[in-house]
Amino acid sequence: MTPRAFVVLAPLCALLAGYVVGAAPVHPLAPSHHPGAMMATITAGPKRGELTLELPPVDLAPGAAMDEPASVAEFPVSGAIYAFRADVIDERGQELPMDLLHHVNVMNPAERELFLPISRRILAAGRETGAVHFPWILFGAPVRAGERILANAMVHNPTATTYRGVRVRMVLSYVPEGRPWPLFPVLPWQLDVAFPVGDKSFDLPPGRSERSYEASPAVEGKLLVIGGHMHEYGRTIELWDATTGQLLWHGEPGPAPRGEPSAVPLSKLYSLNGIGLGITPAHRYRVRVIYENPTGRTISAGGMGVVGGLFMPQRDAVWPKTDPGDSLYQQDLRHFMGAAGSMAPMH
């Protein structure tokens, strides 16, 4: 991901105004309060227990990459998401090659992340992610009817064809509210070496290098699933308990074509013998990534190191809300809102 110049959009100002102490008790993402905002849709799919999140269409010229501005959408039902996949379609609804998708991110600006006081990420996918599916009877990420989210995506076109009306779509499988399952409510979590805010990518120097970041979780609970993401030349990515010095997880990239992102296989931290790896706010945790760049030159935005997965809060834990006055929260929200459809040539 290349660096971008960011602007505070009018919709962002309206969004933040909704959080001001003493303001009218209107949801900060109410569409009527920032009519200039782009709108995504979340609709019931053709199958029962399926939702479709679809971002606004964009035209994509040959060799171009586009960071789409964030869009607002609202969940129409309550339930628990247990699976999702990302698609790219054209103006006729035909599926396009997944090579066009760099990433799509979905967040809830009213709730904070596990490791930082920024907006909580709900879903994320890239062309290397594939479909994500967890046992529906065991785990599900709760969503509420009327819950408003922000979604953005980056698309790029490595072909000589112009694509019109390109839309990024996420298909979500969920268990409706009121069922006795899933047994364990879970939340997505992430921690990356480029925290606290901004692009996750960084310039990669030649030779061996490493980068890390430490933080403490907001609440106590257990990590149930963990995986990672690196760019080309990434060798290992790890999660440490920095307080005790214990290595909690070690990941290495799977095979990938030259120049393509390397997905680190997911590790399931649950079995018949036990569920999850406990973490606590009393400890600090470190994500660490190691690269070996053999090119002899610095690669612009050539590094990335992200770990993430599913987190199960302790049953009596109260998930904290975001603080709109926090500077990190404001920086992160401005970054996520992005430039109004910034277009750049592919590198």
Secondary structure by P-SEA (a helix, b strand, c coil): ccbbbbbbcaaaaaaaaaacccccccccccccccccbbbbbbbbcccccbbbbbcbbbbbcccccccccbbbbbbccbbbbccbbbbbbcccccccccccccbbbbbbccccccccccccccccccccccccccccccbbbbbcccccccccbbbbbcccccccbbbbbbbbbbbccccccccbbbbbbbcccccccccccccccccccccbbbbbbcbbbbbcbbbbccccccccccccccccccccbbbbbccccccbbbbcbbbbccccccbbbbbcccbbbbbbbbbbbcccccccccbbbbbccbbbccccbbbbbbccccaaaaaaaaaaacccccccccc
